[in-house]
Every structure is written in C-alpha cells, then in structure tokens.
Amino acid sequence: MDVILIAAVTANGMVAHHSEEVISWSKDLKLFREQTMGQTVILGSGTAKTLVTDLDGREVVVVHRDTDPGDVIKQIRTEKCFVMGGPRTYTRFAPHLTHIYLTYHSLIFSSDSLPLFYRLQNDLILKFEDKIEVDASEGIYQFQYRVDHT
C-alpha cells in the first residue's frame, strides 16, 4: 500500500498561517479530490476542525497525538492512503511514507507560520517521479516524489 503525504505548500515550505486557518489560498483542491477519491485520508484532529466540506467518497481517519501511526496503517484496506496534515501528523507518519506529493504555491508566509514538518527527527531522501500541472499560468504544479528509506 502507498502511504502518501499530500500538501499544498508555499514557496518557503509552509502549510498554513496558523493552526486554525481555513485554507483558501490552495489552487489544487480539484486535483486533491481526484487523487484521494475512493482512498483513505488521514488527518490530525486539528486539521479536521478546519475543513469546510466533507471528504465524501473517501474513508476518513482522524488521528490524535496518542494514536500510533503504525496501528492506523495496519487497519487501512484501500490501495493508497493520503496523509493530509497538519505538521505534527506529517511528522509522526514520516517513517511510514512511501510518497510525497507537494503542490507549491507562489506565496511566502512569515516564519511564525506552520511548516510542513514539525521537528522532523530524520532526513527523508526523495526521488522525483512526476510533475502534474495545476495552473500553468500561475506556475503551480504538483511534484510527486518517492521516499527512499535506504
């Protein structure tokens, strides 16, 4: 099974201004929906509170700080699962990731914004796999990487 981190990020690697932000700046929601439909989506309880629409058509798993990522992954029955935030959830699932899909946006958030990872313990080595056009006129593409755990 593929375990895929999926995120819209700013040019400086931020995923939100603050933990309660309802993301309105992301241009990749249509692509997100296409990629995650029929699959499992994992998100932290804080991120779950910021959603403005349901994630219909997907198996949704909301995790908390005491949830064991390995136990969650063992329970998944879909071909893929997408980890969709926030930073602490991305960090906790990092050792289990097989892929990372990042859609870079032409924004730079201040240094007190939320980074993609929160205190990541180990480096992740990424191998480029593909680039998907989101909005070419704005230079927005999703970059897909395989995580090399060797």
Helices and strands as residue ranges (DSSP letters): E 2-10, E 14-16, H 29-36, E 40-44, H 45-50, E 59-63, H 69-75, E 80-83, H 87-93, G 94-96, E 99-105, E 114-115, E 125-135, G 136-138, E 140-148
